[in-house]
């Protein structure tokens, strides 16, 4: 499903399963020679395994989204984080810029 893409955003969570699946996805995307970056969902200071893997493999972490009860509650009501929080809007705008820059390589 990523064939022909200009850029791929790999989204994972900092769990053993998330890291395992990320490693498989990274190998696939590298084999396909598609530029990519990683978004860490439910990021935590307690578990930096994904960030460490990315650093060791020179993979850009595009964005870290922490586990947030506020985000989860708003999302359950259909409200995206960018709609009610200027900080998140700015972070997602920066994400877009990184993707746009990466896709132009």
Secondary structure as UniProt FT lines:
FT   TURN            3..4
FT   STRAND          8..13
FT   HELIX           16..32
FT   STRAND          36..44
FT   TURN            45..46
FT   HELIX           49..56
FT   TURN            57..58
FT   STRAND          61..66
FT   HELIX           69..76
FT   TURN            77..78
FT   HELIX           81..84
FT   HELIX           86..103
//
